[in-house]
Amino acid sequence: MLDSWNWTWGLCLIVLTTAIHSLGIVLMSILGLRIRAGLKRRRVAFWQGVAILTGLIAAIGLSLAVLHGIEAALWAAAYLGLGALDNAAEAMLFSIDSMTTRGASGLALHQHWHVMGALEAVAGMLMFGISTAYVFAVMQLYWPMLQAIRQH
């Protein structure tokens, strides 16, 4: 019976973290499109474009790190609430460790919650994959603009 709770909680948290991550990326995309439209309207020098793109990617990186932190905190809260770990600091460390698939903290969930920890690693791989794809897409969107500026 406890194993089914692992799967139930784990899959629900995967859905929740995927929804949160997707919402964050959609909001960043809307803002990014506004920035891109503004750049198309004004004339910028090549190095200004490089600086703007660098700043944009840095802001995206920070935003994605915050999203991953929120998602790890949700998993940590679930571990704590379910009694899978004994305190908030350990729950957060374990969650970050699992989400990044690092696994080197030495912490372990109480025996009957191990599957849930593995499911968080699945969620982490998915979220980091989505994040990487988004950064790549932004670079692909802005690269032609930089090339066009350079040619003028």
C-alpha positions in Angstrom: 0.0 0.0 0.0 2.8 2.4 0.9 4.4 1.9 -2.6 1.2 3.2 -4.3 1.4 6.3 -2.1 5.0 6.8 -3.4 3.8 6.7 -6.9 0.7 8.8 -6.2 2.6 11.6 -4.5 5.5 11.4 -6.9 3.4 11.6 -10.0 1.2 14.4 -8.6 4.3 16.4 -7.7 5.7 15.8 -11.2 2.5 17.2 -12.7 2.5 20.2 -10.3 6.2 21.0 -10.9 5.8 20.6 -14.7 2.8 23.0 -14.6 4.7 25.6 -12.5 7.8 25.3 -14.7 5.7 25.7 -17.9 3.8 28.7 -16.5 7.2 30.3 -15.6 8.6 29.7 -19.1 5.4 31.0 -20.8 5.6 34.2 -18.7 9.3 34.6 -19.5 8.5 34.0 -23.2 5.9 36.7 -23.2 8.3 39.2 -21.7 11.0 38.0 -24.1 8.8 38.7 -27.1 8.1 42.2 -25.8 11.9 42.8 -25.4 12.5 41.4 -28.9 9.8 43.6 -30.5 11.3 46.6 -28.7 14.8 45.8 -30.1 13.4 45.4 -33.6 11.9 48.9 -33.4 15.1 50.6 -32.4 18.5 50.5 -33.9 21.2 49.0 -31.7 24.9 48.5 -32.3 26.2 45.0 -32.5 27.9 45.1 -29.0 24.8 46.6 -27.5 22.9 43.6 -28.9 25.4 41.3 -27.4 25.1 43.0 -24.0 21.3 42.9 -24.2 21.3 39.2 -25.1 23.8 38.4 -22.4 21.7 40.3 -19.8 18.5 38.5 -21.1 20.1 35.1 -20.8 21.4 35.9 -17.3 17.9 37.0 -16.2 16.5 33.8 -17.7 19.1 31.8 -15.8 18.2 33.5 -12.6 14.5 33.1 -13.2 14.9 29.4 -14.0 17.0 28.9 -10.8 14.2 30.5 -8.8 11.7 28.2 -10.5 13.8 25.1 -9.7 14.1 26.3 -6.1 10.3 26.7 -5.8 9.8 23.2 -7.2 12.4 21.7 -4.9 10.7 23.4 -2.0 7.4 21.8 -2.9 9.0 18.4 -2.9 10.7 19.2 0.4 7.4 20.3 1.9 5.8 17.0 0.8 8.7 14.9 2.3 8.3 16.8 5.6 4.5 16.6 5.6 4.5 12.9 4.8 7.2 12.2 7.5 9.7 11.0 4.9 12.3 13.2 6.5 12.6 14.7 10.0 13.3 18.4 9.5 13.0 21.2 6.9 16.7 21.7 6.3 17.3 18.0 5.5 14.1 17.9 3.4 15.3 20.8 1.3 18.9 19.5 0.9 17.6 16.1 0.0 15.1 17.6 -2.5 17.8 19.7 -4.3 20.1 16.8 -4.3 17.5 14.5 -5.8 16.2 17.1 -8.3 19.7 17.7 -9.6 20.4 13.9 -9.6 23.6 14.7 -7.6 22.7 12.4 -4.7 25.8 13.1 -2.7 24.3 14.6 0.5 24.2 11.2 2.3 20.6 11.8 3.3 18.0 9.2 2.6 14.2 9.2 2.8 12.7 6.8 5.4 12.6 3.4 3.8 9.0 3.3 2.5 9.4 6.6 0.7 12.5 5.7 -1.5 10.5 5.5 -4.7 9.2 9.0 -4.3 12.9 10.2 -4.1 13.6 8.5 -7.4 10.5 10.1 -8.9 11.9 13.5 -7.9 15.0 12.7 -9.9 12.8 12.0 -12.9 11.1 15.4 -12.4 14.4 17.1 -12.1 15.7 15.7 -15.3 12.5 16.8 -17.0 12.6 20.3 -15.6 16.3 20.8 -16.4 15.7 19.5 -19.9 12.8 21.9 -20.4 15.0 24.7 -19.0 17.9 23.9 -21.4 15.6 23.7 -24.4 14.1 27.1 -23.5 17.6 28.8 -23.2 18.5 27.2 -26.5 15.3 28.4 -28.2 16.0 31.9 -26.9 19.5 31.8 -28.4 18.1 30.6 -31.7 15.6 33.4 -31.8 18.1 36.2 -31.1 21.0 34.9 -33.1 19.7 36.0 -36.5 19.0 39.4 -35.0 22.7 39.7 -34.0 23.9 38.5 -37.3 21.7 41.1 -39.1 23.0 43.9 -36.9 26.6 42.8 -37.5 26.1 42.8 -41.3 24.9 46.4 -41.3 
